[in-house]
Amino acid sequence: MIRLARACRRIPLIVYMRPAANVGSVTGTCLTEEEGCQPTNDHHNEYTHSKAIGESLVRDSGLPFLILRPTIVLSAGLNDAAFARQILWCVPVFRAFEALPLDGESHLDMIDVDFAAECSVRLLEAPLRRHDCYHISAGRARSVSLNRLNEIITAHYHRR
């Protein structure tokens, strides 16, 4: 991609999108955009490591770039049960446990795909951007606590 961009008569903006959660085994802290995606971080697997390498290659290319890091992205409606199971693959794992040591006041930052797309387009259309990297996130005010998520799931499925 970088070679292709360099060969273009008019140098394009490279937009690199990858998950915001790609920080490795860092926990319990707020990371800046610069700290969050380093190939030298202790990554959980090769997938997240490869995303960090890819971002570093784009940053070091000398080409104009925009890095977008969406949080957990879900579809706006999951009418297809098989598709929903693929996206929410971790939910059935929870049923294997009697209880999980989770803090009910902890928040999950999830956004729907329409929000991620709208934010991406707005950033691309912006005449001036203050940064070259943006997290696309619900934020604390619009994220859901685990207690609230439990209430929603209980009401929807009529079981805890």
URDA-V265018 format. One line per field, one symbol per residue. ss: DSSP state (a for helix, b for strand, c for the rest). phi: phi as a letter, one per 40 degrees, with the letter a starting at -180 (. if undefined). burial: + if it has 16 or more other ideal C-beta (glycine too) atoms within 10 Angstrom, else -. A space follows every 10 residues. Layout:
BEGIN
ss: ???
phi: ???
burial: ???
END
This chain:
BEGIN
ss: caaaaaaccc cccbbbbccc cccccccccc ccaaaacccc cccccaaaaa aaaaaaaaaa ccccbbbbbb cbbbcccccc aaaaaaaccc aaaacccccc ccccccbbcb bbaaaaaaaa aaaaaccccc ccbbbbccaa aacbbaaaaa aaaaaaaccc
phi: .ccccccccb ccccbbbacc ccbgccbgac bcdcccbbdc ccccaccccc cccdcccccc cgccabbbbc ccbbccabcc cccccccbdc ccccccbcab cbccccbbcb bccccccccc cccccccbbc bbabcbacgd cbcbcccccc cccccccfac
burial: ----+----- ---+-+-+-+ -+++------ -----++++- +-+----++- ++-++--++- --+-++++++ +++------- ---------- ---------- ------+-++ +---++--++ ---------- --++++++-- --+-----+- ----------
END
